[in-house]
Amino acid sequence: MIEEAKEFANKHGIQIITSTPCIELWFLLHYDYTTAPLTNNEVMKRLKKYYPKYEKNINIYMDINSKTSKAIENAKKLENYQKENNRIIGTVEANPNTEIYKIVEYLLSNAF
């Protein structure tokens, strides 16, 4: 199913981004940098050290917005680490990794 989605995206000029193991890694990178492979639960546990009231499906934007540049820096650093270790971005072997910074940079550069 994932391969079909990638094929469809490529045919239609859509760029797929991933966040492995979960989107909360992006939130964690606002506070901390790690290269240790993580499960979803481990990411949540680490994130709650910095943001104890975090729960899925709540809006934390206003609380972490001021740390966005740090998260972008950490995400790029992590992506470089994974590439230097010959791990393929977008696969489980590149755990942890998030490409959410690409969307954020795009939005920031195209803001009104």
Secondary structure, 3 states (H helix, E strand, C coil): CHHHHHHHHHHCCCCCCCEECCCHHHHHCCCCCCCCCCCHHHHHHHHHHHCCCCCCCCCCHHHHHHHHHHHHHHHHHHHHHHHHCCCCCCCHHHCCEECHHHHHHHHHHCCC
